[in-house]
Amino acid sequence: MIRVDQVWLARRRLDMRAGIDTLLGRVVETFGEARPHQAYLFANRPATRMKVLVHDGIGIWLAARRLHQGRFIWPQGDATATLTRQQFDALVLGLPWERLGDGGIIRVL
């Protein structure tokens, strides 16, 4: 599998027609650079679709995820955020990842 050491979330929404080159440009624009073994997450405006760009040190991988019911829990604004592995796993399932604390404990904000 592809090694991912850190997961970054871009809060600014993305047109899902964007391909790998456009998305790589957005990563450099938003995060300053595309680092090896890091994943960059983007969602569309209604947060029903997500694209993940991963730089594996040699090339670029692009994956897409779509929810048929519900939405991804996506923060507002143009800032960025880092996610833990547990938060990423919750996000791709459409769960409230922002409430996960250490050890998978769910806390009320």
C-alpha positions in Angstrom: 0.0 0.0 0.0 1.0 3.6 -0.3 2.6 5.0 2.8 0.9 8.1 4.2 2.5 9.9 7.1 0.3 12.9 7.3 -3.1 13.9 6.1 -4.0 17.5 5.2 -7.5 18.8 4.6 -8.2 21.8 2.4 -11.3 23.6 3.5 -11.7 25.5 0.2 -14.1 23.6 -2.0 -13.1 22.0 -5.3 -14.7 21.5 -8.7 -14.7 17.7 -9.0 -14.0 18.0 -12.7 -10.4 18.9 -11.7 -7.9 16.3 -12.8 -4.5 15.3 -11.3 -2.6 18.3 -12.7 -5.2 20.9 -11.6 -5.3 19.2 -8.2 -1.6 19.2 -7.8 -1.6 22.9 -8.6 -4.2 23.5 -6.0 -2.0 21.5 -3.4 1.0 23.8 -4.2 -1.2 26.9 -4.1 -2.9 25.9 -0.8 -0.2 24.1 1.1 3.0 25.6 -0.5 4.3 22.3 -1.7 3.4 18.6 -2.2 5.5 16.6 0.2 6.2 12.9 -0.2 4.1 10.5 1.8 1.4 13.1 2.5 -2.2 13.0 1.5 -4.2 16.1 0.6 -8.1 16.1 0.8 -10.5 18.2 -1.1 -14.4 18.2 -1.3 -17.0 19.6 -3.6 -19.4 22.4 -2.5 -22.1 20.2 -1.1 -19.4 17.9 0.5 -20.9 14.8 -1.1 -17.7 14.0 -3.0 -14.0 14.0 -2.0 -10.7 13.7 -3.9 -7.5 12.6 -2.2 -4.1 13.4 -3.8 -1.1 11.4 -2.5 2.5 12.0 -3.3 4.3 8.7 -2.8 7.8 10.0 -3.3 7.9 8.8 -7.0 4.6 9.9 -8.5 1.1 11.2 -7.7 -1.9 9.1 -6.9 -5.5 10.4 -7.1 -8.5 8.7 -5.5 -12.1 9.8 -5.3 -14.9 9.0 -2.8 -18.6 9.7 -3.1 -21.4 9.4 -0.5 -24.8 8.4 -1.9 -26.5 9.6 1.3 -25.5 12.3 3.6 -22.4 14.5 3.4 -18.8 14.6 4.5 -18.3 16.6 7.7 -16.2 19.5 6.1 -15.1 22.6 8.0 -15.9 26.0 6.5 -13.4 28.7 5.4 -10.2 28.7 3.3 -7.8 27.5 6.0 -6.2 24.0 6.1 -6.2 21.4 8.8 -4.2 18.2 9.6 -6.0 15.0 10.5 -5.0 11.9 12.4 -5.5 8.5 11.0 -8.5 7.9 13.1 -10.0 11.3 12.0 -9.4 10.4 8.4 -11.0 7.0 8.8 -14.1 8.7 10.3 -14.2 11.4 7.6 -14.3 8.9 4.7 -17.2 7.2 6.4 -19.1 10.5 6.8 -18.8 10.4 10.6 -18.1 13.5 12.8 -14.3 13.3 12.7 -13.8 16.6 14.5 -15.2 15.1 17.7 -12.7 12.3 17.9 -10.1 12.7 20.5 -7.1 10.6 21.6 -7.8 6.9 21.5 -11.0 7.2 19.5 -12.8 8.9 22.4 -15.7 11.0 21.2 -16.1 14.3 22.9 -18.8 17.0 22.7 -17.4 20.3 21.4 
